[in-house]
Amino acid sequence: MKKLLAAALSILFVAATARAEIFEQILVKINGDIFTKSDLEQRQIAALRQKGQNFDPKTDAGNAQLKKALDEITPQIVVDVVDETLLSQRGKELGYRLGDDQFKSIVESIKKENKIETDEQLQAALKAENMTMADLRRNLERTMIIQRVQQNEVMSKIGVTEDEARKYYETHMNEFTTSPTVTLREILVAVPQDARGVNAAAEEAAQQKIEDIRRRVATGGESFEKLASEMSDSPSKANGGLIGPLSVSDIAPDLRKTLEGMKVGDVTAPLRDSRRGYQLLKLETRSETKVMPFDEAREKISESVVTGKRKLEYEKYLEKLRAQAIIEWKNPEIKKAFDEGLKQQQAQATTTP
């Protein structure tokens, strides 16, 4: 339902697929279903909107930037049209339909998500997008049918064997390894600078102040957190000086070496930060490198493996539908765009891990 609603919401604010009229130029027939020039222009406008481009293929036909943008988006649009049509046709063969109660429920969700209170307001919103309720229902049903075909014909048949899971775990160990971290508390005594650099008196005063604070912690037993809240010049004072957790690999080498020799609860000697002033750091917590056991990682492994298999099996399913379909190209440029779109998909599939 959530996926269907998301699709519906996007449809609501994107120009609807226009009804094909006799005088419109037919670009392709897919098992008898036609796709026209007007349909293509509507999809192009929608795709341009999503990219933040407000060109109109009808009125800006001579614009060089528009031509470049259309050359980029049209191949994928044509591939999507063919595939969506084939999936929709397959769903209808399987008897999938959008029931009245389901449609009403989705419409109510659309109204709620968009703060539309009445049916009249919804009608007005649809009219602004050149849509009718019948258009909305047709698009919703098409989306629902496509999703059900994807789920029932492809996704539900994909599983992960124990061997596949083990192999993924062993070859992607970094995904299940947690790097060591430290959590620190800091007290900063800032050393002001002017155009001539650091004033010697200010430097000495800051050094004296940080050493006094260090003694109050080390020998006076005062709370580091309390002193950070009261005396630190760092924004972290609002949180008692707390910093982190920090990945050990992200810490500067010199500081990392200092922290390696400390136990939890230890406080460093005063450290000079050349940019800010003098620091005291307390090691609050430390976590070591941890590898998630296979049994704990099983669910995450399955999701990762299934994601990869899903793409492969889904493309195989679409290739089967395309091979079985009667596709009649009425425009050579659109056929060329379709072939280019398939080529782009194949290139992406070979470069995606």
Residue, then its C-alpha position, 0 to 999 in steps of 0.5 A: m500500500k505504501k509503495l502504491l501510495a507513493a506512486a499515486l502521489s507522484i502521479l498526482f503532481v505530474a501530467a497524466t498520460a493523455r488519451a490517444e486520439i485518432f489524429e495523434q501520431i502513434l509511435v509504437k504498438i505493444n501487443g496492440d496497445i498504442f503509445t503516441k507522440s502526446d503520451l511521450e511529450q507528457r512523460q518528457i515534461a514529467a521527467l524534466r520537472q523531476k530534474g528541475q527543468n521547466f522546458d516544454p517539448k511543445t513550445d521550446a522545440g528549437n531550444a538546444q538545451l532542451k534537445k540535449a535534455l531530451d536526448e538524455i531522458t528519452p531512451q529510458i522513457v521509451v524503455d520504461v513505456v515498453d516494460e510497464t505496458l508489458l507488465s500491465q498486460r501480464g497483470k491483466e492476464l493474471g486477473y489483477r484489478l484495483g477494487d473500488d474499496q482499495f481505490k477509495s482507500i488510496v484516494e483518502s490517503i492522497k487527500k490526507e497526505n496533501k491536506i486536501e479536505t474535500d472531494e471538490q478540492l481533490q477534483a480541482a487539484l487533478k484539473a490543475e494537472n489535466m487529470t480526471m478521477a478516471d485518469l487517476r484510477r487508471n494510473l493507480e491501477r496500472t501502478m498496482i498491477i505492475q507492482r503485483v506482477q513484480q512481486n508475484e512473478v519475480m520477487s517471491k521466487i528469489g531465495v538465498t541458499e546457505d552457500e550464497a550467504r556464506k560466500y557473501y559474508e566471507t567476501h564482504m567482511n568489511e560490511f560486518t566489521t565495526s571499527p574501534t571507537v573512542t568517546l572523549r570529553e574535552i576542556l578547551v581554554a582558548v588562546p585569542q589571536d590578532a593580526r600579529g598572532v598570539n599575545a605572549a601574555a594571553e598564551e601564558a595565562a591560558q597555559q596557567k588556566i589549563e594547568d590549574i584545571r588539570r590539578r583540580v581534576a587530578t588531585g582535587g577530585e573535581s568532576f571533569e564533566k562539571l568543569a567542562s560545563e563551567m570553564s571550557d571555551s568549546p561548544s561541547k561545554a553544553n554537553g559536558g565536553l562530550i565528543g564522539p564516539l569517534s572512529v580511531s582511524d579518523i583521529a590524528p596520528d599523534l593524538r591516537k598514539t596518546l590515547e593508545g596508552m590511556k585507560v578509560g577515565d584517564v585525563t591527558a596532560p595539557l595539549r596545545d591545539s595550534r588553532r584553538g588553544y589548550q586542551l584537556l581530554k578525558l577518555e570516556t569509553r573505548s570500543e574495540t574492533k568487532v566482527m558481527p557473527f554470521d548468524e547475526a548478520r544473516e538477515k542483512i546478508s539475505e537483503s544484500v544478496v536478494t537485491g543483487k539477484r532481484k535486479l538480474e531476475y527482473e531483467k531476465y523476466l522483462e527480456k522474456l516478456r519483450a521476446q514474446a511481445i509483438i512490438e510494432w515501431k512506427n517511428p525509427e527515432i523512437k526505436k533508436a531511443f529504445d535500443e539506446g536505453l537498453k544499451q545504457q541499462q546493460a552498461q549500468a548492469t555490468t558496472t554495478p557491483 
